[in-house]
Amino acid sequence: MNKFLYRLASIITFILAIVCFAAITAVKGGGFIDLSNLARYALASLGAVFAIISVVTSMQLKLIKRKEEKEKQNNN
């Protein structure tokens, strides 16, 4: 179950990172108070955080798999 949660978290955060980076191109400026630059910076920061979380969870999943393989080898 633990591996499933790490895999699910990795996939979801990776998809969210892609959505954030794709949304950066959709932000258009204009008007009296133009906050599009702030929106772009916020989306880029959020996308980077999601990408980092995705990488960390996938690395944790690999460590869990290696640990299980070592336990199987030690038992045999």
NORUR-V904399 format. One record per residue. RES is the residue in three letters. PHI is phi in whole degrees, 0 to 359 (999 if undefined). Layout:
BEGIN
res=(RES;RES)
phi=(PHI;PHI)
END
This chain:
BEGIN
res=(MET;ASN;LYS;PHE;LEU;TYR;ARG;LEU;ALA;SER;ILE;ILE;THR;PHE;ILE;LEU;ALA;ILE;VAL;CYS;PHE;ALA;ALA;ILE;THR;ALA;VAL;LYS;GLY;GLY;GLY;PHE;ILE;ASP;LEU;SER;ASN;LEU;ALA;ARG;TYR;ALA;LEU;ALA;SER;LEU;GLY;ALA;VAL;PHE;ALA;ILE;ILE;SER;VAL;VAL;THR;SER;MET;GLN;LEU;LYS;LEU;ILE;LYS;ARG;LYS;GLU;GLU;LYS;GLU;LYS;GLN;ASN;ASN;ASN)
phi=(999;296;295;298;294;295;296;296;296;295;292;295;291;294;295;297;296;296;297;297;292;288;289;300;287;275;284;244;264;142;100;292;249;267;252;293;296;295;295;297;296;295;293;295;295;295;296;294;296;297;294;295;298;297;294;295;292;291;293;296;297;296;295;296;296;296;296;295;295;294;295;295;292;289;286;272)
END
